Amino acid sequence: MYRYLWSNGPKETLEFPQYTFEEHFGKAIPSFPPREVLFDYLQGRWKKEDIKKYVKFNTVVRDVCYNKETDDFTVSVKRLDEDQVEDGERFDYVVVASGHYSVPNVPSFPGIDRFPGRVLHSHDFREANEFTGKRLLCIGASYSAEDIALQCIKYGAESVVISYRTKAMGFNWPKEITERPLVDRFEGKTVHFKDGSSSEVDAVIMCTGYLHSYPYLREELRLKASNVLYPPGLYKGLVWQKGGNNKLLYSGVQDQYYTYTMFDVCGLWIAKLIQGKVQLPDRDTMEKDWKTWHARCGTLNSDAEDISFQTDFIQDLVKDLGDDYPYNVDTQEIFNTWEHHKVEDILSYRDKSFASKYTGTPSPIHHTTFMKALDDSMATFLDQRKN
């Protein structure tokens, strides 16, 4: 996560029902925290559950092989602290929870190899100060482009052009940010767009998303999909159907509106499956189920429909958890209000306040508006005496 990154969605949509922000910080805090605050919150949950004692760190998985004869997996790992590959270990189940925002999708355009300025992917973006006084091109029209453009303007970039493939985001941008169709070609520092227009830019940031990449898995175990709300081949969005005899589980591989609560529910569902407390239906039923969800995913045409879909997905998992998860994590109303705020004013939506679904406490308005809040430290963010 890059420096000066603030949550781009309300914390109330990702709050753990069994470990609230109020419990962690001892008071209500504003709705859009910077990265240090969110990390501190997550660490509090980990410490409360004392989970680190179960984790082997400094270990890289090199190979996962399903053994058909014994219906288990052989997993080979390398210990980084000892620079040593260990002998393969046998496991009954394998859970892939490594995320899918680490391998950049990098398109190519004619002439970009001769562009004289810096070219980077958003994965390698570290802080906006590097681009003070610069003219930027952001290729892509989703959350990364939106946030990086605002960050760079906030910290003094001269201008940002956002190049979109399908349609413009269409927000009420400040004068320094404009949107253009997809790049056609580069000629020196001049970038030409599909509509015939052109701009001079000093740096190019690819905000073009990420690829699913699981090089440590054997071919029949690898999920291959674009970044969608319901990847194909996964019963309940979790159980891989093309290999591993229903014992290979993928967690958190969906595109995401919900995050922490969705991961919480997915993890508990997987744990209950492994414990034998959740039963799988026959293969035909599982295939029909995931194909129905995947087909519905392909019909979604708006943020509101996306949010409703992912809410339904989570609730479908929750109903299998019984008394082990007695919480209603439906935050559609907050999500939809947040999206409305962004349409109203992309510069000020982070200055809004929401109430916790679980405590009912309204969040205070931050003492400094987002576009003027240059200090993103936790100490400054939490010091509401500045109001």
Buried (B, 14 or more C-beta within 10 A) or exposed (E): EBBBBBBBBBBBBBBBBBBBBBBBBEEBBBBBBBBBBBEBBBEBBEEEEEEEEEEEEEBEBBBBBBEEEEEBBBBBBBBEEEEEEEEBEEEEBBBBEBEBBEBBBBEEBEBBEEBEBBBBBBBEBEEBBBBEEBBBBBBBBBBBBBBBBBBBBBBEBBBBBBBBEEEBBEBEBBEBBBBBBBBBBBEEBEBBBBEEEBBEBBBBBBBBBBBBBBEBBBEEBBBEBEBBBBBBBBBBBBBBBBBBEBBBBBBBBBBBBBBBBBBBBBBBBBBBBBEEEBEEEEEEEBBEBBBEBBEBBEEBEEBBBBBBBBBEBBEBBBEBBEEEBEBEBBBBEBBBBBBEBBEEEBBEBBBBBBBBBBBEBEBBBBBBEBBEBEEBEBEBBBEBEEE
